[in-house]
Amino acid sequence: MLLTFLKRLPVLYSAFFQSWQSFQQVDNLATISLDSLRNRGIQGVILDLDNTIVSEDDRYLSPSAEAWIQQAKQVGFKFFILSNGKRRYRVEFWSHRLEIPALSPARKPLPMSFHRALKAMQLQPSQVIVIGDSRHTDILGAFLVGCPSIQVATLPHPFRWWEKLLGKRVQTPYPAHLELWNCEPY
Ligand SMILES: [Mg+2]
């Protein structure tokens, strides 16, 4: 068994790095073309919440993100939110506001919550795109379950100590020239 694993190691290694490097990167959710998703056979979206839709300190909203989600729903895309956030009331608030089922804490990149989302959407991994701002949780998790993924730039938020060290390796800063929407207090 060990020998089989070792023999497969170069294949796994190259598959991992190809996938790691081939994910798509965009500035924000609303710039993703629904037509291009549909042309790729995508029928469902697993969405991250913090710093993808709303900044984790609740200051900023991703511009037009809510309109994009509503439009995607109208043309038949299914949605599921997976958040690693531990403040469950916040995830519940956004789940209610966006009318999307949500799971938190999702413990991404571990595959369990991704499998639960896929099961809830009744879709295969190749039919579901994972969209989030963090490579080590959203993008890696997508890879582990076989979903394609898109990384959005991370909305401005107070950086944690590890983000100061590793931030640019796992996230892309939100471009300074792009608009940001303020989040209404809730
Ligand atoms: Mg995030």
Residues whose N, C-alpha, C, O or C-beta is under 5 A from the ligand:
A	BS01	MG	D48 D50 N51 T52 D133 S134
